[in-house]
Structures are given as C-alpha cells and as structure tokens.
Amino acid sequence: MKKNLKERWGAKTPKFWKKIQKIAIITGTIAGLIIAAPVGLPAAVITTATYLATVSATIAATSQLTVEDNKEEEIVKP
C-alpha cells in the first residue's frame, strides 16, 4: 500500500531515522554558521559548508518521510 506525501510526513518516524534526522539538523546548522561567519574564510571551506548544508537538509527531509510499518510481512514459501 502506497501512502501519499502528506500522510508519510505526518506518520510516526522510526527511532533510528529520528536520530539520523537530529544529526543532519545539527550538521546543517553548523554548516550554516560557517557560511554566515563574519570572518573571511577560504573559499574551499565555504564551498564545503554549502554542500554539507545541502546534504544535511536532504537527509533530514528524507528521514522525515520514513514511516514505521506495523504489519508483519508474509513469507511466501515456494
């Protein structure tokens, strides 16, 4: 059974994915702080922080869309 995006967003997220989501939010916040730093940082650091922020946001959003499946899968014997 497929769920639409709205249902998946509001459904309960498994514990493992909640941990991944929190880590992604923390790393994204750190990357945002580096990007917005008032001191002059090398371009490579800013570029890396930009990529890290993008990846972190993607991981956080994707982990929100994972849902718990409470029904047991049937094992089909050949």
N, C-alpha and C positions, 0 to 999 in steps of 0.2 A: 504494500500500500504506500503510495507516494503522498507526501504532505506538501502543501504549498509553503512558500517562503514565510508568510505571516505566521502560520501555525508552528513552523520549525523555530522561528525567532522567539516565540513565547513559550515553547516547550521547555521542560526541565533538561538542563545540560549535565552530562555525567561529571563526576568529581575530577577525573583525570583532565578533562578538557577545561574545567574551571581553573585548574592550576596552570595549564598552558596559557589560558586567556590572561590570567593575572601577570604571569611572566612577560607576555607580549605587551601588555599595557605599561608595565614598569620600564621595559627596554625602549618602548616608543616614547615614553615621557622623557627618559634620559637623552634619547636622540634629539627630541625637540628642544631640550635645554641646550644641547651642544649647538644646534643650528641657530638658536636665538641668542647665543652668548655674545655679550657686548665687546669681547676681546677679539682681536684678529687671530683667527686660527687658519692653519694651512688649508688649501682648497681640498686636498685629499681627505682631511678629517671631516670637512663639511659634506663632501660628496658621500662618504661612507655613512655618516649620520643620516643623510637624506634617504639612502637606500634602506638603512636599518629602520627608520620610521615607517617607510612604506611597507616593508615586510612585516613589521610588528602589527600594523593596522590590519593587514590582510589576515594574519594568523588570528588576531583577536576576533575579527568578524567571522571567520570561518569556524572557529571553535564555538562561537555562539550558536551556529546553525546545526551543531551536532545534537542529537537527541538520544535519550535512553529508550531502548526497545525492551519493553517488559514481557513480551510474549516469547516463549521458547520456540526456536526453530525446529521444525520436524525433520527428523533424519530419515531420508529415504533409503531403504535397503534394496540393493539390486536383486 
